[in-house]
């Protein structure tokens, strides 16, 4: 259980640290695109942030499940 918690915090920490880099890369790539392709590429940052958030939620739910609360 402790290993899962430490691993989860490492995933969240690395993901949060990479978020600005990914956002800058997406904005740079959008300069070469127009229309729908630019809009779809703009969603990359949002989906990455949602992935980080889901890692935190799954960490919390897994901890509660191991404690017998869920």
Biopython code that builds the backbone (N, CA, C, O; Angstrom):
import numpy as np
from Bio.PDB.StructureBuilder import StructureBuilder

atoms = [
    (1, "UNK", "N", (0.826, -1.184, 0.000)),
    (1, "UNK", "CA", (0.000, 0.000, 0.000)),
    (1, "UNK", "C", (0.873, 1.251, 0.000)),
    (1, "UNK", "O", (0.593, 2.195, -0.739)),
    (2, "UNK", "N", (1.910, 1.271, 0.806)),
    (2, "UNK", "CA", (2.786, 2.439, 0.861)),
    (2, "UNK", "C", (3.513, 2.642, -0.460)),
    (2, "UNK", "O", (3.741, 3.777, -0.876)),
    (3, "UNK", "N", (3.879, 1.547, -1.121)),
    (3, "UNK", "CA", (4.533, 1.639, -2.421)),
    (3, "UNK", "C", (3.617, 2.256, -3.471)),
    (3, "UNK", "O", (4.064, 3.037, -4.312)),
    (4, "UNK", "N", (2.328, 1.902, -3.421)),
    (4, "UNK", "CA", (1.366, 2.488, -4.360)),
    (4, "UNK", "C", (1.214, 3.983, -4.119)),
    (4, "UNK", "O", (1.117, 4.755, -5.073)),
    (5, "UNK", "N", (1.192, 4.395, -2.872)),
    (5, "UNK", "CA", (1.040, 5.813, -2.555)),
    (5, "UNK", "C", (2.266, 6.596, -3.011)),
    (5, "UNK", "O", (2.125, 7.666, -3.602)),
    (6, "UNK", "N", (3.454, 6.085, -2.749)),
    (6, "UNK", "CA", (4.677, 6.770, -3.164)),
    (6, "UNK", "C", (4.755, 6.825, -4.691)),
    (6, "UNK", "O", (5.098, 7.860, -5.261)),
    (7, "UNK", "N", (4.438, 5.719, -5.342)),
    (7, "UNK", "CA", (4.436, 5.699, -6.807)),
    (7, "UNK", "C", (3.428, 6.671, -7.395)),
    (7, "UNK", "O", (3.708, 7.331, -8.396)),
    (8, "UNK", "N", (2.268, 6.761, -6.782)),
    (8, "UNK", "CA", (1.244, 7.699, -7.248)),
    (8, "UNK", "C", (1.682, 9.140, -7.104)),
    (8, "UNK", "O", (1.460, 9.952, -8.002)),
    (9, "UNK", "N", (2.304, 9.463, -5.981)),
    (9, "UNK", "CA", (2.778, 10.829, -5.797)),
    (9, "UNK", "C", (3.891, 11.165, -6.775)),
    (9, "UNK", "O", (3.990, 12.308, -7.224)),
    (10, "UNK", "N", (4.725, 10.201, -7.112)),
    (10, "UNK", "CA", (5.782, 10.449, -8.096)),
    (10, "UNK", "C", (5.168, 10.703, -9.468)),
    (10, "UNK", "O", (5.608, 11.598, -10.189)),
    (11, "UNK", "N", (4.155, 9.920, -9.830)),
    (11, "UNK", "CA", (3.478, 10.129, -11.113)),
    (11, "UNK", "C", (2.839, 11.514, -11.172)),
    (11, "UNK", "O", (2.949, 12.203, -12.185)),
    (12, "UNK", "N", (2.181, 11.921, -10.107)),
    (12, "UNK", "CA", (1.536, 13.228, -10.077)),
    (12, "UNK", "C", (2.572, 14.338, -10.132)),
    (12, "UNK", "O", (2.387, 15.321, -10.849)),
    (13, "UNK", "N", (3.652, 14.197, -9.389)),
    (13, "UNK", "CA", (4.700, 15.227, -9.374)),
    (13, "UNK", "C", (5.351, 15.386, -10.745)),
    (13, "UNK", "O", (5.543, 16.508, -11.213)),
    (14, "UNK", "N", (5.689, 14.273, -11.388)),
    (14, "UNK", "CA", (6.306, 14.345, -12.713)),
    (14, "UNK", "C", (5.322, 14.915, -13.730)),
    (14, "UNK", "O", (5.706, 15.721, -14.577)),
    (15, "UNK", "N", (4.077, 14.509, -13.654)),
    (15, "UNK", "CA", (3.068, 15.021, -14.578)),
    (15, "UNK", "C", (2.842, 16.513, -14.440)),
    (15, "UNK", "O", (2.724, 17.218, -15.443)),
    (16, "UNK", "N", (2.781, 17.001, -13.217)),
    (16, "UNK", "CA", (2.583, 18.430, -12.992)),
    (16, "UNK", "C", (3.797, 19.224, -13.452)),
    (16, "UNK", "O", (3.653, 20.338, -13.955)),
    (17, "UNK", "N", (4.980, 18.669, -13.287)),
    (17, "UNK", "CA", (6.188, 19.353, -13.746)),
    (17, "UNK", "C", (6.277, 19.381, -15.275)),
    (17, "UNK", "O", (6.837, 20.322, -15.837)),
    (18, "UNK", "N", (5.741, 18.378, -15.946)),
    (18, "UNK", "CA", (5.783, 18.328, -17.407)),
    (18, "UNK", "C", (4.670, 19.131, -18.077)),
    (18, "UNK", "O", (4.760, 19.426, -19.268)),
    (19, "UNK", "N", (3.631, 19.488, -17.337)),
    (19, "UNK", "CA", (2.481, 20.169, -17.922)),
    (19, "UNK", "C", (2.838, 21.472, -18.636)),
    (19, "UNK", "O", (2.369, 21.669, -19.757)),
    (20, "UNK", "N", (3.643, 22.380, -18.056)),
    (20, "UNK", "CA", (3.984, 23.608, -18.798)),
    (20, "UNK", "C", (4.798, 23.334, -20.062)),
    (20, "UNK", "O", (4.637, 24.032, -21.063)),
    (21, "UNK", "N", (5.651, 22.348, -20.025)),
    (21, "UNK", "CA", (6.446, 22.005, -21.205)),
    (21, "UNK", "C", (5.556, 21.501, -22.328)),
    (21, "UNK", "O", (5.749, 21.862, -23.489)),
    (22, "UNK", "N", (4.590, 20.674, -21.987)),
    (22, "UNK", "CA", (3.661, 20.156, -22.988)),
    (22, "UNK", "C", (2.792, 21.280, -23.537)),
    (22, "UNK", "O", (2.534, 21.338, -24.739)),
    (23, "UNK", "N", (2.344, 22.167, -22.666)),
    (23, "UNK", "CA", (1.527, 23.298, -23.118)),
    (23, "UNK", "C", (2.304, 24.194, -24.074)),
    (23, "UNK", "O", (1.757, 24.637, -25.084)),
    (24, "UNK", "N", (3.563, 24.466, -23.775)),
    (24, "UNK", "CA", (4.386, 25.275, -24.675)),
    (24, "UNK", "C", (4.594, 24.577, -26.019)),
    (24, "UNK", "O", (4.556, 25.227, -27.064)),
    (25, "UNK", "N", (4.808, 23.284, -26.002)),
    (25, "UNK", "CA", (4.968, 22.527, -27.238)),
    (25, "UNK", "C", (3.714, 22.528, -28.093)),
    (25, "UNK", "O", (3.787, 22.605, -29.319)),
    (26, "UNK", "N", (2.563, 22.443, -27.437)),
    (26, "UNK", "CA", (1.293, 22.462, -28.168)),
    (26, "UNK", "C", (1.078, 23.824, -28.813)),
    (26, "UNK", "O", (0.669, 23.902, -29.972)),
    (27, "UNK", "N", (1.347, 24.887, -28.084)),
    (27, "UNK", "CA", (1.184, 26.232, -28.642)),
    (27, "UNK", "C", (2.139, 26.445, -29.814)),
    (27, "UNK", "O", (1.759, 27.043, -30.821)),
    (28, "UNK", "N", (3.354, 25.968, -29.692)),
    (28, "UNK", "CA", (4.308, 26.079, -30.788)),
    (28, "UNK", "C", (3.874, 25.307, -32.019)),
    (28, "UNK", "O", (4.070, 25.766, -33.145)),
    (29, "UNK", "N", (3.288, 24.140, -31.813)),
    (29, "UNK", "CA", (2.830, 23.330, -32.944)),
    (29, "UNK", "C", (1.575, 23.913, -33.572)),
    (29, "UNK", "O", (1.338, 23.724, -34.765)),
    (30, "UNK", "N", (0.766, 24.621, -32.786)),
    (30, "UNK", "CA", (-0.451, 25.219, -33.329)),
    (30, "UNK", "C", (-0.150, 26.369, -34.281)),
    (30, "UNK", "O", (-1.014, 26.745, -35.072)),
    (31, "UNK", "N", (1.042, 26.932, -34.227)),
    (31, "UNK", "CA", (1.394, 28.018, -35.143)),
    (31, "UNK", "C", (1.424, 27.537, -36.587)),
    (31, "UNK", "O", (1.213, 28.328, -37.507)),
    (32, "UNK", "N", (1.683, 26.257, -36.794)),
    (32, "UNK", "CA", (1.781, 25.719, -38.147)),
    (32, "UNK", "C", (0.463, 25.138, -38.645)),
    (32, "UNK", "O", (0.394, 24.676, -39.784)),
    (33, "UNK", "N", (-0.574, 25.147, -37.833)),
    (33, "UNK", "CA", (-1.850, 24.543, -38.200)),
    (33, "UNK", "C", (-2.961, 25.579, -38.216)),
    (33, "UNK", "O", (-2.847, 26.638, -37.599)),
    (34, "UNK", "N", (-4.034, 25.263, -38.926)),
    (34, "UNK", "CA", (-5.206, 26.136, -38.945)),
    (34, "UNK", "C", (-6.456, 25.282, -38.802)),
    (34, "UNK", "O", (-6.420, 24.068, -39.002)),
    (35, "UNK", "N", (-7.533, 25.914, -38.464)),
    (35, "UNK", "CA", (-8.843, 25.267, -38.445)),
    (35, "UNK", "C", (-8.990, 24.195, -37.393)),
    (35, "UNK", "O", (-8.553, 24.333, -36.250)),
    (36, "UNK", "N", (-9.630, 23.109, -37.830)),
    (36, "UNK", "CA", (-9.978, 22.026, -36.908)),
    (36, "UNK", "C", (-8.745, 21.337, -36.347)),
    (36, "UNK", "O", (-8.748, 20.906, -35.194)),
    (37, "UNK", "N", (-7.697, 21.230, -37.143)),
    (37, "UNK", "CA", (-6.481, 20.565, -36.667)),
    (37, "UNK", "C", (-5.877, 21.325, -35.482)),
    (37, "UNK", "O", (-5.389, 20.712, -34.533)),
    (38, "UNK", "N", (-5.912, 22.644, -35.539)),
    (38, "UNK", "CA", (-5.390, 23.448, -34.440)),
    (38, "UNK", "C", (-6.232, 23.284, -33.182)),
    (38, "UNK", "O", (-5.698, 23.207, -32.076)),
    (39, "UNK", "N", (-7.551, 23.230, -33.355)),
    (39, "UNK", "CA", (-8.438, 23.050, -32.196)),
    (39, "UNK", "C", (-8.251, 21.685, -31.547)),
    (39, "UNK", "O", (-8.221, 21.574, -30.321)),
    (40, "UNK", "N", (-8.125, 20.656, -32.364)),
    (40, "UNK", "CA", (-7.941, 19.307, -31.821)),
    (40, "UNK", "C", (-6.600, 19.198, -31.100)),
    (40, "UNK", "O", (-6.513, 18.589, -30.034)),
    (41, "UNK", "N", (-5.559, 19.786, -31.678)),
    (41, "UNK", "CA", (-4.256, 19.770, -31.024)),
    (41, "UNK", "C", (-4.292, 20.543, -29.709)),
    (41, "UNK", "O", (-3.591, 20.189, -28.761)),
    (42, "UNK", "N", (-5.104, 21.593, -29.645)),
    (42, "UNK", "CA", (-5.225, 22.369, -28.411)),
    (42, "UNK", "C", (-5.805, 21.564, -27.259)),
    (42, "UNK", "O", (-5.587, 21.906, -26.097)),
    (43, "UNK", "N", (-6.532, 20.512, -27.559)),
    (43, "UNK", "CA", (-7.118, 19.673, -26.509)),
    (43, "UNK", "C", (-6.098, 18.760, -25.838)),
    (43, "UNK", "O", (-6.392, 18.155, -24.807)),
    (44, "UNK", "N", (-4.913, 18.659, -26.407)),
    (44, "UNK", "CA", (-3.884, 17.770, -25.857)),
    (44, "UNK", "C", (-3.543, 18.141, -24.425)),
    (44, "UNK", "O", (-3.414, 17.262, -23.573)),
    (45, "UNK", "N", (-3.394, 19.431, -24.147)),
    (45, "UNK", "CA", (-3.049, 19.879, -22.794)),
    (45, "UNK", "C", (-4.149, 19.524, -21.803)),
    (45, "UNK", "O", (-3.874, 19.102, -20.680)),
    (46, "UNK", "N", (-5.391, 19.696, -22.225)),
    (46, "UNK", "CA", (-6.516, 19.392, -21.335)),
    (46, "UNK", "C", (-6.555, 17.904, -21.002)),
    (46, "UNK", "O", (-6.751, 17.522, -19.849)),
    (47, "UNK", "N", (-6.365, 17.062, -22.029)),
    (47, "UNK", "CA", (-6.403, 15.623, -21.780)),
    (47, "UNK", "C", (-5.226, 15.161, -20.937)),
    (47, "UNK", "O", (-5.366, 14.230, -20.144)),
    (48, "UNK", "N", (-4.080, 15.788, -21.091)),
    (48, "UNK", "CA", (-2.944, 15.452, -20.242)),
    (48, "UNK", "C", (-3.240, 15.821, -18.788)),
    (48, "UNK", "O", (-2.951, 15.044, -17.878)),
    (49, "UNK", "N", (-3.814, 17.002, -18.571)),
    (49, "UNK", "CA", (-4.174, 17.422, -17.215)),
    (49, "UNK", "C", (-5.241, 16.500, -16.615)),
    (49, "UNK", "O", (-5.191, 16.184, -15.426)),
    (50, "UNK", "N", (-6.194, 16.074, -17.426)),
    (50, "UNK", "CA", (-7.204, 15.131, -16.939)),
    (50, "UNK", "C", (-6.585, 13.789, -16.573)),
    (50, "UNK", "O", (-7.024, 13.144, -15.621)),
    (51, "UNK", "N", (-5.586, 13.369, -17.307)),
    (51, "UNK", "CA", (-4.884, 12.124, -16.982)),
    (51, "UNK", "C", (-4.165, 12.214, -15.652)),
    (51, "UNK", "O", (-4.172, 11.260, -14.874)),
    (52, "UNK", "N", (-3.547, 13.350, -15.386)),
    (52, "UNK", "CA", (-2.886, 13.551, -14.095)),
    (52, "UNK", "C", (-3.917, 13.544, -12.973)),
    (52, "UNK", "O", (-3.696, 12.946, -11.920)),
    (53, "UNK", "N", (-5.054, 14.219, -13.208)),
    (53, "UNK", "CA", (-6.099, 14.266, -12.196)),
    (53, "UNK", "C", (-6.669, 12.873, -11.932)),
    (53, "UNK", "O", (-6.936, 12.520, -10.783)),
    (54, "UNK", "N", (-6.856, 12.085, -12.984)),
    (54, "UNK", "CA", (-7.391, 10.735, -12.783)),
    (54, "UNK", "C", (-6.398, 9.854, -12.025)),
    (54, "UNK", "O", (-6.805, 8.951, -11.294)),
    (55, "UNK", "N", (-5.105, 10.110, -12.194)),
    (55, "UNK", "CA", (-4.112, 9.363, -11.406)),
    (55, "UNK", "C", (-4.266, 9.687, -9.923)),
    (55, "UNK", "O", (-4.166, 8.796, -9.080)),
    (56, "UNK", "N", (-4.506, 10.949, -9.604)),
    (56, "UNK", "CA", (-4.727, 11.326, -8.201)),
    (56, "UNK", "C", (-5.986, 10.721, -7.628)),
    (56, "UNK", "O", (-6.000, 10.273, -6.482)),
    (57, "UNK", "N", (-7.050, 10.707, -8.424)),
    (57, "UNK", "CA", (-8.313, 10.125, -7.955)),
    (57, "UNK", "C", (-8.167, 8.623, -7.743)),
    (57, "UNK", "O", (-8.645, 8.081, -6.747)),
    (58, "UNK", "N", (-7.505, 7.955, -8.684)),
    (58, "UNK", "CA", (-7.337, 6.507, -8.519)),
    (58, "UNK", "C", (-6.447, 6.188, -7.328)),
    (58, "UNK", "O", (-6.640, 5.167, -6.669)),
    (59, "UNK", "N", (-5.477, 7.045, -7.045)),
    (59, "UNK", "CA", (-4.637, 6.876, -5.858)),
    (59, "UNK", "C", (-5.474, 6.980, -4.588)),
    (59, "UNK", "O", (-5.324, 6.170, -3.673)),
    (60, "UNK", "N", (-6.353, 7.977, -4.534)),
    (60, "UNK", "CA", (-7.198, 8.156, -3.349)),
    (60, "UNK", "C", (-8.180, 6.996, -3.187)),
    (60, "UNK", "O", (-8.373, 6.490, -2.081)),
    (61, "UNK", "N", (-8.794, 6.580, -4.283)),
    (61, "UNK", "CA", (-9.756, 5.478, -4.205)),
    (61, "UNK", "C", (-9.060, 4.174, -3.820)),
    (61, "UNK", "O", (-9.594, 3.391, -3.034)),
    (62, "UNK", "N", (-7.875, 3.941, -4.373)),
    (62, "UNK", "CA", (-7.131, 2.722, -4.010)),
    (62, "UNK", "C", (-6.734, 2.711, -2.550)),
    (62, "UNK", "O", (-6.783, 1.668, -1.899)),
    (63, "UNK", "N", (-6.344, 3.855, -2.032)),
    (63, "UNK", "CA", (-6.014, 3.941, -0.596)),
    (63, "UNK", "C", (-7.214, 3.694, 0.281)),
    (63, "UNK", "O", (-7.119, 3.010, 1.299)),
    (64, "UNK", "N", (-8.360, 4.256, -0.114)),
    (64, "UNK", "CA", (-9.586, 4.033, 0.677)),
    (64, "UNK", "C", (-10.051, 2.586, 0.573)),
    (64, "UNK", "O", (-10.570, 2.026, 1.538)),
    (65, "UNK", "N", (-9.865, 1.980, -0.602)),
    (65, "UNK", "CA", (-10.264, 0.582, -0.770)),
    (65, "UNK", "C", (-9.406, -0.322, 0.112)),
    (65, "UNK", "O", (-9.915, -1.258, 0.730)),
    (66, "UNK", "N", (-8.110, -0.044, 0.168)),
    (66, "UNK", "CA", (-7.234, -0.846, 1.018)),
    (66, "UNK", "C", (-7.535, -0.643, 2.487)),
    (66, "UNK", "O", (-7.317, -1.547, 3.293)),
    (67, "UNK", "N", (-8.037, 0.542, 2.854)),
    (67, "UNK", "CA", (-8.381, 0.806, 4.243)),
    (67, "UNK", "C", (-9.770, 0.263, 4.595)),
    (67, "UNK", "O", (-10.148, 0.241, 5.766)),
    (68, "UNK", "N", (-10.530, -0.173, 3.585)),
    (68, "UNK", "CA", (-11.854, -0.731, 3.843)),
    (68, "UNK", "C", (-12.951, 0.296, 3.880)),
    (68, "UNK", "O", (-14.041, 0.006, 4.375)),
    (69, "UNK", "N", (-12.704, 1.505, 3.367)),
    (69, "UNK", "CA", (-13.734, 2.537, 3.386)),
    (69, "UNK", "C", (-14.617, 2.524, 2.149)),
    (69, "UNK", "O", (-15.716, 3.077, 2.163)),
    (70, "UNK", "N", (-14.146, 1.902, 1.088)),
    (70, "UNK", "CA", (-14.938, 1.859, -0.169)),
    (70, "UNK", "C", (-15.213, 0.420, -0.502)),
    (70, "UNK", "O", (-15.859, 0.132, -1.510)),
]
sb = StructureBuilder()
sb.init_structure("model")
sb.init_model(0)
sb.init_chain("A")
sb.init_seg("    ")
for serial, (resi, resn, name, xyz) in enumerate(atoms, 1):
    if name == "N":
        sb.init_residue(resn, " ", resi, " ")
    sb.init_atom(name, np.array(xyz, "f"), 0.0, 1.0, " ", f" {name:<3s}", serial, name[0])
structure = sb.get_structure()
